[in-house]
C-alpha cells in the first residue's frame, strides 16, 4: 500500500500530520523530507497520526527517530497518536513507545 502524508489540520498549538499506508524503505525518505519541511515552518508541536498506517519497518523507525531529532533541533516536539496492531507492536518491541509517549487522540497530543 502506498504511503501518504497530509497535514489535515493546523492549530495554533501545532500541526497534525495524517498518514496512511506503509512507512518503509520505499517511503521513509519522502516521510523525512515532508516532515522536515513542516518542522521548518516553526510549529511548536507536530502530531504524527498513525491511525491509517498498516506497517512500519526499520527504515520507517529510523525516519521517525530522525524526525524527532530534527524537531528537537528546531524547538518542535513530535507527538504520536493512532498506533495500533502491528505498528503498536513494533513500537513496543523496539522500546520506541518509551521514547515517544502514545496519546489517545489528536487533541490529547496537542494539549500536553
N, C-alpha and C positions, 0 to 999 in steps of 0.2 A: 504494500500500500504506500503510495506516495506521501511524503511528509509535507505538511503545510503549516505555516505560522502566520497568524494575522493579529494585529492589535485590534481588539474588538471593543475596547473601552478605554477612554482616557479619563482620568480623575485627577484632581489636584494632588491627591495623595500618592499617585503613581500610575503606571500603565499595566494593563493586563494583556498578556500575550497568550492567545488561544492556539493550541496546537492539535493537529490531527495526524494520524499515520504512524510511521516508524522512524524513530530517531536512531539512525545507524550510520555506517561508514559512508553511505551514499548521500546522506542529508546533513551530516554533522558540520561540514564546512559552511553550508548555507545557513544553518542554525546559528553558528557563531557569528558569521558576518552580519546577519539580520539583527541579532541581539546587540552586537557591538554598536551598530548604527542607532538603535533605540537608546542604549545606555548613554551614548554621546550627546543625546538631546537634553540630558540632565534630570531625569525623573528621580525622586528620592527612593522609589520602590519600583521594581518590575516583578509582577506576579506571573510565573510560568504555570499555566493551567494545563495539566497533563490528562484531563478527562478524556480527550479523544485520541490519546497516544496508546498504541497497542503493543509496541515493542521498543526496547532501548538496548543497544549493545554497548560494548566497551568504548567504542568511538563516540557514541552519544553521551556516555557518562563523562568521558574526558572533555567533551564540548561543554557540558553543564558546569563542570568544575572550572573550565576556562572562562566561562561567562561570569561565574561567581568572582573570580579574580579580577576580571575587567570591571565588574560592578564595584568591588571594594576599592580599586584604584581611582574610581570616578565618584565615590561617595554615594553609590547606589546599592541598596540592599536587594538581593534576589530572594524571592519567596516562592514556595512551591505548593500547589494545590492540585487535587484531582488525581493523584496517583492511585492506582487500583490494580488488582490482579497481578499479572506477571511484571508489570512496571514497578508496582509497590514491592514485590518480592526482590527484584534486582536492587532497588534502593536499600532494602533491609540486609541482603546478603553482603553488599559492599560497604555497609555502615554509612552510606550517604544520607540515610534517614536521620543520623545523628548530626551531620553537618548542616543539612537543610531540614529544619523542623517542618513537618507537614501541617498544613492548615486545612480545616474542614471545608472552607469555601473561600471564594474570592474576597468577599467582604472582610472576613477574619484576617486574611493575609494583608489586605490594605490597611486595616485598622491597628495592627500590632505595632 
